[in-house]
Amino acid sequence: MINISKPVIGKLEVDYVSKAVESGWVSSQGEYIQLFEKSFADFCDTKYCVLVANGTVALHLALEVLNIKEGDEVILPDLTFVATANVVCMAGATPVLADVRESDWCLDPVDVIKKITPKTKAIIPVHLYGHPAPMDELRSIADQYGIALIEDAAEAHGATYNGKKVGGMSDMGTFSFFGNKIITTGEGGALVTNSFELADRARFLRDHGMSREKRYWYPELGYNYRLTNLQAALGYAQMSRIETLIAQRNQLLIWYKKYITVDKITWNPSLTKIEPVNWMTCLVMNDFTSEERDQLIENLMKEGIDSRPFFYTVSSLPMYQQEPCPVSAKLSASGLNLPTHPGLTEETIRFISETTNKLITQIRQARS
Ligand SMILES: Cc1ncc(COP(=O)(O)O)c(C=O)c1O
């Protein structure tokens, strides 16, 4: 079986985690927390990094820091992982879905403007599958309407937009370190920002909202959203080769493009002045129905190749039921992700690609 994703855990990771275990600092204090926070903030070109338990709570924390609550609206793309919408509900606010663009599969500034109301308090662009959202346009909309901007960069560590790293182009950026992400801590996440006040408030709320002056005194509701020193040890080791891990993922896309030779397909977006990271190799089957796309996934599985359909649109999920967004719906129905992790060799990508070519051709031939 060729997995869709697989973490790369080396000797350094094992050494650092062992050291953390031996130090006795197994919970949320210990040297690896500071080391990882400093190195991840440097990597994102931001002043501050606040490590948290996962990418979902990183987003929720960002909303809490901004005091987003019941009666407020937050705009996010219809095509994203469900957590981006769920956190808005967790904060008691209302998610408002906007469409993505054909060109980059990210939040469409034109549709965002249409969805703004006096209740809109934040916009959450998602750097989907590693491709940065149009941050300049979204920044100027946010500034014009006095709305906060939070980047969901869970899938895009290291991607750049006009030379700027994702995560640092908004009020706060959030990341995931889940096992299938570019670097992993098992479960884990981070909030990055250039604002001392926002980082300080995030640290306060991450730790149950405990007063800094008076231990065990809680002036307001907070959360336990902390990452452990053990997880930070793993993440800090991963940071030592994050650039290599990204380069290896990007190389996979080059090989896939070389060996998948069928027509009527669209690859991961690529726009000028933008350097995405190939978190997941994407293939959109332009002439396929969603049933045919699902058939392809099933047939790949029979050949020992694990693949995934694109995310279902948020508007199609039972708890969100909203007007469907046409571009999101089309991509969601026809896209799939192929195996993408640094352990894959050119030979394996060639095998996956040739099998994919064969299965796509078979499905097309079966129509006539
Ligand atoms: C776009 C997006 N946002 C948020 C998350 C949530 O991250 P986590 O799984 O670490 O909670 C993910 C994770 O898969 C994601 O892909």
The ligand as an SDF file (V2000), in Angstrom:
LIG
                    3D

 16 16  0  0  0  0  0  0  0  0999 V2000
   -7.2000   24.1400    6.4050 C   0  0  0  0  0  0  0  0  0  0  0  0
   -7.1420   23.5050    7.7610 C   0  0  0  0  0  0  0  0  0  0  0  0
   -7.5050   24.2190    8.8300 N   0  0  0  0  0  0  0  0  0  0  0  0
   -7.4520   23.7210   10.0700 C   0  0  0  0  0  0  0  0  0  0  0  0
   -7.0120   22.4300   10.3080 C   0  0  0  0  0  0  0  0  0  0  0  0
   -7.0470   21.8890   11.6960 C   0  0  0  0  0  0  0  0  0  0  0  0
   -5.8070   21.4460   12.1760 O   0  0  0  0  0  0  0  0  0  0  0  0
   -5.7220   20.2660   13.2420 P   0  0  0  0  0  0  0  0  0  0  0  0
   -6.0620   18.9950   12.5610 O   0  0  0  0  0  0  0  0  0  0  0  0
   -4.3010   20.3140   13.7140 O   0  0  0  0  0  0  0  0  0  0  0  0
   -6.6740   20.5900   14.3500 O   0  0  0  0  0  0  0  0  0  0  0  0
   -6.6020   21.6550    9.2350 C   0  0  0  0  0  0  0  0  0  0  0  0
   -6.1090   20.3060    9.4760 C   0  0  0  0  0  0  0  0  0  0  0  0
   -6.1160   19.3350    8.9730 O   0  0  0  0  0  0  0  0  0  0  0  0
   -6.6750   22.1750    7.9200 C   0  0  0  0  0  0  0  0  0  0  0  0
   -6.3240   21.4560    6.8470 O   0  0  0  0  0  0  0  0  0  0  0  0
  1  2  1  0
  2  3  1  0
  2 15  2  0
  3  4  2  0
  4  5  1  0
  5  6  1  0
  5 12  2  0
  6  7  1  0
  7  8  1  0
  8  9  2  0
  8 10  1  0
  8 11  1  0
 12 13  1  0
 12 15  1  0
 13 14  2  0
 15 16  1  0
M  END
$$$$
